[in-house]
Amino acid sequence: MPAPATLKSVGYDCLTSLGYPLNRDRTGAVILSKVQSLLSERKVLFLHLDEVQHLYNERTNRESQAVVNTLKSLMQRADWPTGLILSGTRELQSLVNMDPQLSRRLTPVEFPSIDATTHAKEIKGIVSHYADIAGLQVNAGELNNGAFARRLIPAAARALGLVIALLVAAIEDDLAAHMLEIRSWLTTGGALMLESFLMVLVLPKLGSEVSHERACTSCRAL
């Protein structure tokens, strides 16, 4: 969820994800009621809310308690209780700990910071796996060099999620560069080579007396 977030904005996002975009303004209570109904109708077992700390940061105790009550209501609905998966930064733990009933229903899982000494092998495996999926070749010498992990991990603030985000961005840049090379080839020498190749195939069929302009027109028609 983007910051700043409110229960109402989160409710709108949930409705959209559930295939029920709401274009008119409604109260938070009406939106929450519709979300609960759709969760039941669609038989949704779990609802994942990301960056939930945005619902807690810079909120009064009363506003934070309203967030807690809303989360509990989703999990306690008699006809269709929905499990919650909440993810975010450390501030999320403070929100969950505000209410013993909510904290008892959730099991905290913390992803500690990574470091090159302990996690270099895993990072190399992730890089290789993503590169294989994208059809890219990896420089094995660079990848197996210990300096690679020592540079990448601090650049990602020692967070695994940011490591993956940087990796995906690098792959996207590389694929985009390849596409530019292909477009450049097609719009310059590549296009001329393609036309010449097609002319070799077309001219014998049309006869030696056919003009170059007519042959090129036929090539482009192909």
PyMOL CGO cylinders between C-alpha atoms (Angstrom):
from pymol import cmd
from pymol.cgo import CYLINDER

trace = [
    CYLINDER, 0.00, 0.00, 0.00, 1.33, 3.43, -0.91, 0.3, 1, 1, 1, 1, 1, 1,
    CYLINDER, 1.33, 3.43, -0.91, 2.02, 6.08, 1.71, 0.3, 1, 1, 1, 1, 1, 1,
    CYLINDER, 2.02, 6.08, 1.71, 0.14, 7.80, 3.13, 0.3, 1, 1, 1, 1, 1, 1,
    CYLINDER, 0.14, 7.80, 3.13, -2.45, 5.06, 3.58, 0.3, 1, 1, 1, 1, 1, 1,
    CYLINDER, -2.45, 5.06, 3.58, -5.84, 5.10, 5.27, 0.3, 1, 1, 1, 1, 1, 1,
    CYLINDER, -5.84, 5.10, 5.27, -8.32, 2.35, 6.01, 0.3, 1, 1, 1, 1, 1, 1,
    CYLINDER, -8.32, 2.35, 6.01, -10.55, 3.83, 3.35, 0.3, 1, 1, 1, 1, 1, 1,
    CYLINDER, -10.55, 3.83, 3.35, -7.85, 3.83, 0.65, 0.3, 1, 1, 1, 1, 1, 1,
    CYLINDER, -7.85, 3.83, 0.65, -6.86, 0.28, 1.56, 0.3, 1, 1, 1, 1, 1, 1,
    CYLINDER, -6.86, 0.28, 1.56, -10.51, -0.73, 1.34, 0.3, 1, 1, 1, 1, 1, 1,
    CYLINDER, -10.51, -0.73, 1.34, -10.74, 0.74, -2.16, 0.3, 1, 1, 1, 1, 1, 1,
    CYLINDER, -10.74, 0.74, -2.16, -7.63, -1.20, -3.20, 0.3, 1, 1, 1, 1, 1, 1,
    CYLINDER, -7.63, -1.20, -3.20, -9.05, -4.42, -1.77, 0.3, 1, 1, 1, 1, 1, 1,
    CYLINDER, -9.05, -4.42, -1.77, -12.30, -3.96, -3.69, 0.3, 1, 1, 1, 1, 1, 1,
    CYLINDER, -12.30, -3.96, -3.69, -10.37, -3.42, -6.92, 0.3, 1, 1, 1, 1, 1, 1,
    CYLINDER, -10.37, -3.42, -6.92, -8.28, -6.55, -6.30, 0.3, 1, 1, 1, 1, 1, 1,
    CYLINDER, -8.28, -6.55, -6.30, -11.47, -8.48, -5.67, 0.3, 1, 1, 1, 1, 1, 1,
    CYLINDER, -11.47, -8.48, -5.67, -12.86, -7.40, -9.03, 0.3, 1, 1, 1, 1, 1, 1,
    CYLINDER, -12.86, -7.40, -9.03, -15.24, -4.78, -7.67, 0.3, 1, 1, 1, 1, 1, 1,
    CYLINDER, -15.24, -4.78, -7.67, -13.77, -1.33, -8.40, 0.3, 1, 1, 1, 1, 1, 1,
    CYLINDER, -13.77, -1.33, -8.40, -15.71, 1.39, -6.61, 0.3, 1, 1, 1, 1, 1, 1,
    CYLINDER, -15.71, 1.39, -6.61, -15.91, 4.69, -8.45, 0.3, 1, 1, 1, 1, 1, 1,
    CYLINDER, -15.91, 4.69, -8.45, -18.20, 6.51, -6.03, 0.3, 1, 1, 1, 1, 1, 1,
    CYLINDER, -18.20, 6.51, -6.03, -17.29, 7.84, -2.63, 0.3, 1, 1, 1, 1, 1, 1,
    CYLINDER, -17.29, 7.84, -2.63, -18.43, 5.72, 0.30, 0.3, 1, 1, 1, 1, 1, 1,
    CYLINDER, -18.43, 5.72, 0.30, -17.79, 5.74, 4.01, 0.3, 1, 1, 1, 1, 1, 1,
    CYLINDER, -17.79, 5.74, 4.01, -15.09, 3.55, 5.47, 0.3, 1, 1, 1, 1, 1, 1,
    CYLINDER, -15.09, 3.55, 5.47, -17.70, 1.37, 7.19, 0.3, 1, 1, 1, 1, 1, 1,
    CYLINDER, -17.70, 1.37, 7.19, -19.57, 0.71, 3.94, 0.3, 1, 1, 1, 1, 1, 1,
    CYLINDER, -19.57, 0.71, 3.94, -16.34, -0.12, 2.12, 0.3, 1, 1, 1, 1, 1, 1,
    CYLINDER, -16.34, -0.12, 2.12, -15.21, -2.51, 4.86, 0.3, 1, 1, 1, 1, 1, 1,
    CYLINDER, -15.21, -2.51, 4.86, -18.59, -4.25, 4.84, 0.3, 1, 1, 1, 1, 1, 1,
    CYLINDER, -18.59, -4.25, 4.84, -18.35, -4.77, 1.08, 0.3, 1, 1, 1, 1, 1, 1,
    CYLINDER, -18.35, -4.77, 1.08, -14.80, -6.08, 1.36, 0.3, 1, 1, 1, 1, 1, 1,
    CYLINDER, -14.80, -6.08, 1.36, -15.92, -8.62, 3.96, 0.3, 1, 1, 1, 1, 1, 1,
    CYLINDER, -15.92, -8.62, 3.96, -18.85, -9.70, 1.79, 0.3, 1, 1, 1, 1, 1, 1,
    CYLINDER, -18.85, -9.70, 1.79, -16.65, -10.20, -1.26, 0.3, 1, 1, 1, 1, 1, 1,
    CYLINDER, -16.65, -10.20, -1.26, -14.05, -12.12, 0.72, 0.3, 1, 1, 1, 1, 1, 1,
    CYLINDER, -14.05, -12.12, 0.72, -16.83, -14.49, 1.72, 0.3, 1, 1, 1, 1, 1, 1,
    CYLINDER, -16.83, -14.49, 1.72, -18.37, -14.70, -1.76, 0.3, 1, 1, 1, 1, 1, 1,
    CYLINDER, -18.37, -14.70, -1.76, -15.01, -15.37, -3.42, 0.3, 1, 1, 1, 1, 1, 1,
    CYLINDER, -15.01, -15.37, -3.42, -14.01, -17.84, -0.70, 0.3, 1, 1, 1, 1, 1, 1,
    CYLINDER, -14.01, -17.84, -0.70, -10.76, -15.97, -0.06, 0.3, 1, 1, 1, 1, 1, 1,
    CYLINDER, -10.76, -15.97, -0.06, -8.77, -17.78, 2.63, 0.3, 1, 1, 1, 1, 1, 1,
    CYLINDER, -8.77, -17.78, 2.63, -5.94, -15.27, 3.09, 0.3, 1, 1, 1, 1, 1, 1,
    CYLINDER, -5.94, -15.27, 3.09, -5.56, -11.57, 2.44, 0.3, 1, 1, 1, 1, 1, 1,
    CYLINDER, -5.56, -11.57, 2.44, -2.01, -10.21, 2.04, 0.3, 1, 1, 1, 1, 1, 1,
    CYLINDER, -2.01, -10.21, 2.04, -1.48, -6.56, 2.92, 0.3, 1, 1, 1, 1, 1, 1,
    CYLINDER, -1.48, -6.56, 2.92, 1.99, -5.19, 2.19, 0.3, 1, 1, 1, 1, 1, 1,
    CYLINDER, 1.99, -5.19, 2.19, 3.69, -2.13, 3.71, 0.3, 1, 1, 1, 1, 1, 1,
    CYLINDER, 3.69, -2.13, 3.71, 1.18, -2.11, 6.55, 0.3, 1, 1, 1, 1, 1, 1,
    CYLINDER, 1.18, -2.11, 6.55, 3.39, 0.22, 8.60, 0.3, 1, 1, 1, 1, 1, 1,
    CYLINDER, 3.39, 0.22, 8.60, 1.94, 3.04, 6.50, 0.3, 1, 1, 1, 1, 1, 1,
    CYLINDER, 1.94, 3.04, 6.50, -1.32, 2.52, 8.40, 0.3, 1, 1, 1, 1, 1, 1,
    CYLINDER, -1.32, 2.52, 8.40, 0.53, 3.04, 11.68, 0.3, 1, 1, 1, 1, 1, 1,
    CYLINDER, 0.53, 3.04, 11.68, 3.15, 5.71, 11.07, 0.3, 1, 1, 1, 1, 1, 1,
    CYLINDER, 3.15, 5.71, 11.07, 2.20, 9.18, 12.33, 0.3, 1, 1, 1, 1, 1, 1,
    CYLINDER, 2.20, 9.18, 12.33, -1.20, 8.03, 13.59, 0.3, 1, 1, 1, 1, 1, 1,
    CYLINDER, -1.20, 8.03, 13.59, -2.84, 8.87, 16.88, 0.3, 1, 1, 1, 1, 1, 1,
    CYLINDER, -2.84, 8.87, 16.88, -3.61, 6.06, 19.33, 0.3, 1, 1, 1, 1, 1, 1,
    CYLINDER, -3.61, 6.06, 19.33, -7.26, 6.28, 18.39, 0.3, 1, 1, 1, 1, 1, 1,
    CYLINDER, -7.26, 6.28, 18.39, -6.49, 5.94, 14.67, 0.3, 1, 1, 1, 1, 1, 1,
    CYLINDER, -6.49, 5.94, 14.67, -4.11, 3.07, 15.31, 0.3, 1, 1, 1, 1, 1, 1,
    CYLINDER, -4.11, 3.07, 15.31, -6.71, 1.29, 17.40, 0.3, 1, 1, 1, 1, 1, 1,
    CYLINDER, -6.71, 1.29, 17.40, -9.20, 1.67, 14.54, 0.3, 1, 1, 1, 1, 1, 1,
    CYLINDER, -9.20, 1.67, 14.54, -6.72, -0.09, 12.27, 0.3, 1, 1, 1, 1, 1, 1,
    CYLINDER, -6.72, -0.09, 12.27, -6.29, -2.90, 14.79, 0.3, 1, 1, 1, 1, 1, 1,
    CYLINDER, -6.29, -2.90, 14.79, -10.06, -3.31, 15.17, 0.3, 1, 1, 1, 1, 1, 1,
    CYLINDER, -10.06, -3.31, 15.17, -10.51, -3.47, 11.40, 0.3, 1, 1, 1, 1, 1, 1,
    CYLINDER, -10.51, -3.47, 11.40, -7.86, -6.17, 11.05, 0.3, 1, 1, 1, 1, 1, 1,
    CYLINDER, -7.86, -6.17, 11.05, -9.42, -8.19, 13.85, 0.3, 1, 1, 1, 1, 1, 1,
    CYLINDER, -9.42, -8.19, 13.85, -12.88, -7.89, 12.32, 0.3, 1, 1, 1, 1, 1, 1,
    CYLINDER, -12.88, -7.89, 12.32, -11.63, -9.51, 9.13, 0.3, 1, 1, 1, 1, 1, 1,
    CYLINDER, -11.63, -9.51, 9.13, -10.23, -12.44, 11.10, 0.3, 1, 1, 1, 1, 1, 1,
    CYLINDER, -10.23, -12.44, 11.10, -13.21, -12.81, 13.45, 0.3, 1, 1, 1, 1, 1, 1,
    CYLINDER, -13.21, -12.81, 13.45, -16.10, -12.67, 11.00, 0.3, 1, 1, 1, 1, 1, 1,
    CYLINDER, -16.10, -12.67, 11.00, -18.44, -15.48, 12.04, 0.3, 1, 1, 1, 1, 1, 1,
    CYLINDER, -18.44, -15.48, 12.04, -19.54, -16.70, 8.60, 0.3, 1, 1, 1, 1, 1, 1,
    CYLINDER, -19.54, -16.70, 8.60, -16.16, -16.35, 6.85, 0.3, 1, 1, 1, 1, 1, 1,
    CYLINDER, -16.16, -16.35, 6.85, -13.05, -15.48, 8.88, 0.3, 1, 1, 1, 1, 1, 1,
    CYLINDER, -13.05, -15.48, 8.88, -10.16, -14.47, 6.62, 0.3, 1, 1, 1, 1, 1, 1,
    CYLINDER, -10.16, -14.47, 6.62, -6.55, -15.10, 7.53, 0.3, 1, 1, 1, 1, 1, 1,
    CYLINDER, -6.55, -15.10, 7.53, -4.24, -12.10, 7.26, 0.3, 1, 1, 1, 1, 1, 1,
    CYLINDER, -4.24, -12.10, 7.26, -0.67, -11.94, 6.00, 0.3, 1, 1, 1, 1, 1, 1,
    CYLINDER, -0.67, -11.94, 6.00, 0.80, -8.60, 7.01, 0.3, 1, 1, 1, 1, 1, 1,
    CYLINDER, 0.80, -8.60, 7.01, 4.20, -7.51, 5.77, 0.3, 1, 1, 1, 1, 1, 1,
    CYLINDER, 4.20, -7.51, 5.77, 6.20, -4.36, 6.34, 0.3, 1, 1, 1, 1, 1, 1,
    CYLINDER, 6.20, -4.36, 6.34, 9.01, -2.81, 8.32, 0.3, 1, 1, 1, 1, 1, 1,
    CYLINDER, 9.01, -2.81, 8.32, 9.73, -3.08, 12.03, 0.3, 1, 1, 1, 1, 1, 1,
    CYLINDER, 9.73, -3.08, 12.03, 7.03, -0.50, 12.81, 0.3, 1, 1, 1, 1, 1, 1,
    CYLINDER, 7.03, -0.50, 12.81, 4.47, -3.13, 11.87, 0.3, 1, 1, 1, 1, 1, 1,
    CYLINDER, 4.47, -3.13, 11.87, 5.38, -5.12, 14.98, 0.3, 1, 1, 1, 1, 1, 1,
    CYLINDER, 5.38, -5.12, 14.98, 4.45, -2.13, 17.15, 0.3, 1, 1, 1, 1, 1, 1,
    CYLINDER, 4.45, -2.13, 17.15, 1.02, -2.00, 15.53, 0.3, 1, 1, 1, 1, 1, 1,
    CYLINDER, 1.02, -2.00, 15.53, 0.41, -5.72, 16.04, 0.3, 1, 1, 1, 1, 1, 1,
    CYLINDER, 0.41, -5.72, 16.04, 1.55, -5.57, 19.67, 0.3, 1, 1, 1, 1, 1, 1,
    CYLINDER, 1.55, -5.57, 19.67, -1.01, -2.88, 20.47, 0.3, 1, 1, 1, 1, 1, 1,
    CYLINDER, -1.01, -2.88, 20.47, -3.67, -5.55, 20.91, 0.3, 1, 1, 1, 1, 1, 1,
    CYLINDER, -3.67, -5.55, 20.91, -3.09, -8.94, 22.58, 0.3, 1, 1, 1, 1, 1, 1,
    CYLINDER, -3.09, -8.94, 22.58, -5.94, -10.53, 20.63, 0.3, 1, 1, 1, 1, 1, 1,
    CYLINDER, -5.94, -10.53, 20.63, -4.41, -9.49, 17.32, 0.3, 1, 1, 1, 1, 1, 1,
    CYLINDER, -4.41, -9.49, 17.32, -0.86, -10.47, 18.28, 0.3, 1, 1, 1, 1, 1, 1,
    CYLINDER, -0.86, -10.47, 18.28, -2.04, -13.93, 19.38, 0.3, 1, 1, 1, 1, 1, 1,
    CYLINDER, -2.04, -13.93, 19.38, -3.55, -14.52, 15.96, 0.3, 1, 1, 1, 1, 1, 1,
    CYLINDER, -3.55, -14.52, 15.96, -0.37, -13.65, 14.08, 0.3, 1, 1, 1, 1, 1, 1,
    CYLINDER, -0.37, -13.65, 14.08, 3.02, -15.33, 14.04, 0.3, 1, 1, 1, 1, 1, 1,
    CYLINDER, 3.02, -15.33, 14.04, 5.84, -12.85, 13.41, 0.3, 1, 1, 1, 1, 1, 1,
    CYLINDER, 5.84, -12.85, 13.41, 8.50, -13.87, 10.91, 0.3, 1, 1, 1, 1, 1, 1,
    CYLINDER, 8.50, -13.87, 10.91, 11.49, -11.56, 10.63, 0.3, 1, 1, 1, 1, 1, 1,
    CYLINDER, 11.49, -11.56, 10.63, 13.92, -11.57, 7.74, 0.3, 1, 1, 1, 1, 1, 1,
    CYLINDER, 13.92, -11.57, 7.74, 17.27, -10.48, 9.19, 0.3, 1, 1, 1, 1, 1, 1,
    CYLINDER, 17.27, -10.48, 9.19, 19.81, -8.44, 7.27, 0.3, 1, 1, 1, 1, 1, 1,
    CYLINDER, 19.81, -8.44, 7.27, 22.02, -10.43, 4.95, 0.3, 1, 1, 1, 1, 1, 1,
    CYLINDER, 22.02, -10.43, 4.95, 25.80, -10.25, 4.63, 0.3, 1, 1, 1, 1, 1, 1,
    CYLINDER, 25.80, -10.25, 4.63, 28.34, -11.40, 2.09, 0.3, 1, 1, 1, 1, 1, 1,
    CYLINDER, 28.34, -11.40, 2.09, 30.08, -13.79, 4.46, 0.3, 1, 1, 1, 1, 1, 1,
    CYLINDER, 30.08, -13.79, 4.46, 26.96, -15.81, 5.23, 0.3, 1, 1, 1, 1, 1, 1,
    CYLINDER, 26.96, -15.81, 5.23, 24.75, -15.38, 2.18, 0.3, 1, 1, 1, 1, 1, 1,
    CYLINDER, 24.75, -15.38, 2.18, 27.12, -15.05, -0.81, 0.3, 1, 1, 1, 1, 1, 1,
    CYLINDER, 27.12, -15.05, -0.81, 26.30, -18.56, -2.05, 0.3, 1, 1, 1, 1, 1, 1,
    CYLINDER, 26.30, -18.56, -2.05, 22.55, -17.93, -1.93, 0.3, 1, 1, 1, 1, 1, 1,
    CYLINDER, 22.55, -17.93, -1.93, 22.91, -14.60, -3.74, 0.3, 1, 1, 1, 1, 1, 1,
    CYLINDER, 22.91, -14.60, -3.74, 24.94, -16.23, -6.51, 0.3, 1, 1, 1, 1, 1, 1,
    CYLINDER, 24.94, -16.23, -6.51, 22.27, -18.89, -6.88, 0.3, 1, 1, 1, 1, 1, 1,
    CYLINDER, 22.27, -18.89, -6.88, 19.53, -16.26, -7.15, 0.3, 1, 1, 1, 1, 1, 1,
    CYLINDER, 19.53, -16.26, -7.15, 21.47, -14.31, -9.78, 0.3, 1, 1, 1, 1, 1, 1,
    CYLINDER, 21.47, -14.31, -9.78, 22.06, -17.46, -11.86, 0.3, 1, 1, 1, 1, 1, 1,
    CYLINDER, 22.06, -17.46, -11.86, 18.43, -18.54, -11.57, 0.3, 1, 1, 1, 1, 1, 1,
    CYLINDER, 18.43, -18.54, -11.57, 16.99, -15.19, -12.64, 0.3, 1, 1, 1, 1, 1, 1,
    CYLINDER, 16.99, -15.19, -12.64, 19.49, -14.91, -15.50, 0.3, 1, 1, 1, 1, 1, 1,
    CYLINDER, 19.49, -14.91, -15.50, 18.51, -18.38, -16.74, 0.3, 1, 1, 1, 1, 1, 1,
    CYLINDER, 18.51, -18.38, -16.74, 14.84, -17.42, -16.73, 0.3, 1, 1, 1, 1, 1, 1,
    CYLINDER, 14.84, -17.42, -16.73, 15.64, -14.26, -18.72, 0.3, 1, 1, 1, 1, 1, 1,
    CYLINDER, 15.64, -14.26, -18.72, 17.83, -16.23, -21.15, 0.3, 1, 1, 1, 1, 1, 1,
    CYLINDER, 17.83, -16.23, -21.15, 20.94, -14.24, -20.27, 0.3, 1, 1, 1, 1, 1, 1,
    CYLINDER, 20.94, -14.24, -20.27, 24.49, -15.48, -19.80, 0.3, 1, 1, 1, 1, 1, 1,
    CYLINDER, 24.49, -15.48, -19.80, 26.33, -14.69, -16.59, 0.3, 1, 1, 1, 1, 1, 1,
    CYLINDER, 26.33, -14.69, -16.59, 30.05, -14.05, -16.39, 0.3, 1, 1, 1, 1, 1, 1,
    CYLINDER, 30.05, -14.05, -16.39, 30.99, -16.93, -14.09, 0.3, 1, 1, 1, 1, 1, 1,
    CYLINDER, 30.99, -16.93, -14.09, 34.29, -15.31, -13.16, 0.3, 1, 1, 1, 1, 1, 1,
    CYLINDER, 34.29, -15.31, -13.16, 32.62, -12.12, -12.01, 0.3, 1, 1, 1, 1, 1, 1,
    CYLINDER, 32.62, -12.12, -12.01, 29.81, -13.97, -10.24, 0.3, 1, 1, 1, 1, 1, 1,
    CYLINDER, 29.81, -13.97, -10.24, 32.12, -16.26, -8.30, 0.3, 1, 1, 1, 1, 1, 1,
    CYLINDER, 32.12, -16.26, -8.30, 34.37, -13.40, -7.34, 0.3, 1, 1, 1, 1, 1, 1,
    CYLINDER, 34.37, -13.40, -7.34, 33.78, -12.63, -3.68, 0.3, 1, 1, 1, 1, 1, 1,
    CYLINDER, 33.78, -12.63, -3.68, 33.82, -8.92, -4.46, 0.3, 1, 1, 1, 1, 1, 1,
    CYLINDER, 33.82, -8.92, -4.46, 30.52, -9.27, -6.36, 0.3, 1, 1, 1, 1, 1, 1,
    CYLINDER, 30.52, -9.27, -6.36, 28.48, -10.16, -3.27, 0.3, 1, 1, 1, 1, 1, 1,
    CYLINDER, 28.48, -10.16, -3.27, 30.42, -7.67, -1.16, 0.3, 1, 1, 1, 1, 1, 1,
    CYLINDER, 30.42, -7.67, -1.16, 29.37, -4.89, -3.53, 0.3, 1, 1, 1, 1, 1, 1,
    CYLINDER, 29.37, -4.89, -3.53, 25.80, -5.98, -4.22, 0.3, 1, 1, 1, 1, 1, 1,
    CYLINDER, 25.80, -5.98, -4.22, 24.63, -6.65, -0.67, 0.3, 1, 1, 1, 1, 1, 1,
    CYLINDER, 24.63, -6.65, -0.67, 25.61, -3.26, 0.83, 0.3, 1, 1, 1, 1, 1, 1,
    CYLINDER, 25.61, -3.26, 0.83, 24.19, -1.53, -2.25, 0.3, 1, 1, 1, 1, 1, 1,
    CYLINDER, 24.19, -1.53, -2.25, 20.85, -3.16, -1.38, 0.3, 1, 1, 1, 1, 1, 1,
    CYLINDER, 20.85, -3.16, -1.38, 21.07, -2.02, 2.26, 0.3, 1, 1, 1, 1, 1, 1,
    CYLINDER, 21.07, -2.02, 2.26, 21.61, -5.69, 3.24, 0.3, 1, 1, 1, 1, 1, 1,
    CYLINDER, 21.61, -5.69, 3.24, 17.96, -6.45, 2.45, 0.3, 1, 1, 1, 1, 1, 1,
    CYLINDER, 17.96, -6.45, 2.45, 17.15, -9.53, 0.38, 0.3, 1, 1, 1, 1, 1, 1,
    CYLINDER, 17.15, -9.53, 0.38, 14.12, -7.88, -1.22, 0.3, 1, 1, 1, 1, 1, 1,
    CYLINDER, 14.12, -7.88, -1.22, 16.23, -4.97, -2.46, 0.3, 1, 1, 1, 1, 1, 1,
    CYLINDER, 16.23, -4.97, -2.46, 18.86, -7.38, -3.79, 0.3, 1, 1, 1, 1, 1, 1,
    CYLINDER, 18.86, -7.38, -3.79, 16.18, -9.03, -5.91, 0.3, 1, 1, 1, 1, 1, 1,
    CYLINDER, 16.18, -9.03, -5.91, 14.79, -5.63, -6.97, 0.3, 1, 1, 1, 1, 1, 1,
    CYLINDER, 14.79, -5.63, -6.97, 18.26, -4.53, -8.13, 0.3, 1, 1, 1, 1, 1, 1,
    CYLINDER, 18.26, -4.53, -8.13, 18.72, -7.83, -9.95, 0.3, 1, 1, 1, 1, 1, 1,
    CYLINDER, 18.72, -7.83, -9.95, 15.40, -7.52, -11.78, 0.3, 1, 1, 1, 1, 1, 1,
    CYLINDER, 15.40, -7.52, -11.78, 16.21, -3.91, -12.73, 0.3, 1, 1, 1, 1, 1, 1,
    CYLINDER, 16.21, -3.91, -12.73, 19.61, -4.96, -14.10, 0.3, 1, 1, 1, 1, 1, 1,
    CYLINDER, 19.61, -4.96, -14.10, 18.01, -7.74, -16.17, 0.3, 1, 1, 1, 1, 1, 1,
    CYLINDER, 18.01, -7.74, -16.17, 15.38, -5.33, -17.53, 0.3, 1, 1, 1, 1, 1, 1,
    CYLINDER, 15.38, -5.33, -17.53, 18.11, -2.85, -18.52, 0.3, 1, 1, 1, 1, 1, 1,
    CYLINDER, 18.11, -2.85, -18.52, 20.09, -5.58, -20.27, 0.3, 1, 1, 1, 1, 1, 1,
    CYLINDER, 20.09, -5.58, -20.27, 17.06, -6.84, -22.18, 0.3, 1, 1, 1, 1, 1, 1,
    CYLINDER, 17.06, -6.84, -22.18, 16.14, -3.27, -23.13, 0.3, 1, 1, 1, 1, 1, 1,
    CYLINDER, 16.14, -3.27, -23.13, 19.68, -2.70, -24.44, 0.3, 1, 1, 1, 1, 1, 1,
    CYLINDER, 19.68, -2.70, -24.44, 19.39, -5.84, -26.59, 0.3, 1, 1, 1, 1, 1, 1,
    CYLINDER, 19.39, -5.84, -26.59, 16.09, -4.58, -28.01, 0.3, 1, 1, 1, 1, 1, 1,
    CYLINDER, 16.09, -4.58, -28.01, 17.69, -1.24, -28.91, 0.3, 1, 1, 1, 1, 1, 1,
    CYLINDER, 17.69, -1.24, -28.91, 20.48, -3.08, -30.72, 0.3, 1, 1, 1, 1, 1, 1,
    CYLINDER, 20.48, -3.08, -30.72, 17.94, -5.12, -32.69, 0.3, 1, 1, 1, 1, 1, 1,
    CYLINDER, 17.94, -5.12, -32.69, 15.93, -2.01, -33.62, 0.3, 1, 1, 1, 1, 1, 1,
    CYLINDER, 15.93, -2.01, -33.62, 19.12, -0.25, -34.69, 0.3, 1, 1, 1, 1, 1, 1,
    CYLINDER, 19.12, -0.25, -34.69, 20.10, -3.23, -36.84, 0.3, 1, 1, 1, 1, 1, 1,
    CYLINDER, 20.10, -3.23, -36.84, 16.67, -3.40, -38.47, 0.3, 1, 1, 1, 1, 1, 1,
    CYLINDER, 16.67, -3.40, -38.47, 16.54, 0.32, -39.22, 0.3, 1, 1, 1, 1, 1, 1,
    CYLINDER, 16.54, 0.32, -39.22, 20.05, 0.51, -40.74, 0.3, 1, 1, 1, 1, 1, 1,
    CYLINDER, 20.05, 0.51, -40.74, 22.19, -2.23, -42.23, 0.3, 1, 1, 1, 1, 1, 1,
    CYLINDER, 22.19, -2.23, -42.23, 19.91, -5.02, -41.13, 0.3, 1, 1, 1, 1, 1, 1,
    CYLINDER, 19.91, -5.02, -41.13, 17.00, -3.71, -43.16, 0.3, 1, 1, 1, 1, 1, 1,
    CYLINDER, 17.00, -3.71, -43.16, 19.18, -3.33, -46.27, 0.3, 1, 1, 1, 1, 1, 1,
    CYLINDER, 19.18, -3.33, -46.27, 20.56, -6.84, -45.82, 0.3, 1, 1, 1, 1, 1, 1,
    CYLINDER, 20.56, -6.84, -45.82, 17.02, -8.21, -45.41, 0.3, 1, 1, 1, 1, 1, 1,
    CYLINDER, 17.02, -8.21, -45.41, 15.83, -6.41, -48.56, 0.3, 1, 1, 1, 1, 1, 1,
    CYLINDER, 15.83, -6.41, -48.56, 18.80, -7.70, -50.56, 0.3, 1, 1, 1, 1, 1, 1,
    CYLINDER, 18.80, -7.70, -50.56, 18.15, -11.22, -49.32, 0.3, 1, 1, 1, 1, 1, 1,
    CYLINDER, 18.15, -11.22, -49.32, 14.50, -11.06, -50.32, 0.3, 1, 1, 1, 1, 1, 1,
    CYLINDER, 14.50, -11.06, -50.32, 15.41, -9.63, -53.73, 0.3, 1, 1, 1, 1, 1, 1,
    CYLINDER, 15.41, -9.63, -53.73, 17.58, -12.68, -54.39, 0.3, 1, 1, 1, 1, 1, 1,
    CYLINDER, 17.58, -12.68, -54.39, 14.53, -14.84, -53.81, 0.3, 1, 1, 1, 1, 1, 1,
    CYLINDER, 14.53, -14.84, -53.81, 12.03, -12.63, -55.63, 0.3, 1, 1, 1, 1, 1, 1,
    CYLINDER, 12.03, -12.63, -55.63, 13.94, -11.59, -58.76, 0.3, 1, 1, 1, 1, 1, 1,
    CYLINDER, 13.94, -11.59, -58.76, 14.19, -15.09, -60.28, 0.3, 1, 1, 1, 1, 1, 1,
    CYLINDER, 14.19, -15.09, -60.28, 10.44, -15.52, -59.85, 0.3, 1, 1, 1, 1, 1, 1,
    CYLINDER, 10.44, -15.52, -59.85, 9.53, -12.16, -61.39, 0.3, 1, 1, 1, 1, 1, 1,
    CYLINDER, 9.53, -12.16, -61.39, 12.04, -12.36, -64.21, 0.3, 1, 1, 1, 1, 1, 1,
    CYLINDER, 12.04, -12.36, -64.21, 15.29, -10.55, -64.93, 0.3, 1, 1, 1, 1, 1, 1,
    CYLINDER, 15.29, -10.55, -64.93, 13.47, -7.70, -66.69, 0.3, 1, 1, 1, 1, 1, 1,
    CYLINDER, 13.47, -7.70, -66.69, 11.70, -6.59, -63.49, 0.3, 1, 1, 1, 1, 1, 1,
    CYLINDER, 11.70, -6.59, -63.49, 12.77, -3.22, -62.15, 0.3, 1, 1, 1, 1, 1, 1,
    CYLINDER, 12.77, -3.22, -62.15, 14.55, -2.73, -58.82, 0.3, 1, 1, 1, 1, 1, 1,
    CYLINDER, 14.55, -2.73, -58.82, 11.67, -0.55, -57.61, 0.3, 1, 1, 1, 1, 1, 1,
    CYLINDER, 11.67, -0.55, -57.61, 9.10, -3.22, -58.41, 0.3, 1, 1, 1, 1, 1, 1,
    CYLINDER, 9.10, -3.22, -58.41, 11.20, -5.88, -56.74, 0.3, 1, 1, 1, 1, 1, 1,
    CYLINDER, 11.20, -5.88, -56.74, 11.58, -3.81, -53.58, 0.3, 1, 1, 1, 1, 1, 1,
    CYLINDER, 11.58, -3.81, -53.58, 7.83, -3.20, -53.54, 0.3, 1, 1, 1, 1, 1, 1,
    CYLINDER, 7.83, -3.20, -53.54, 7.28, -6.95, -53.76, 0.3, 1, 1, 1, 1, 1, 1,
    CYLINDER, 7.28, -6.95, -53.76, 9.78, -7.53, -50.97, 0.3, 1, 1, 1, 1, 1, 1,
    CYLINDER, 9.78, -7.53, -50.97, 8.02, -5.10, -48.69, 0.3, 1, 1, 1, 1, 1, 1,
    CYLINDER, 8.02, -5.10, -48.69, 4.70, -6.75, -49.52, 0.3, 1, 1, 1, 1, 1, 1,
    CYLINDER, 4.70, -6.75, -49.52, 6.13, -10.04, -48.28, 0.3, 1, 1, 1, 1, 1, 1,
]
cmd.load_cgo(trace, "trace")
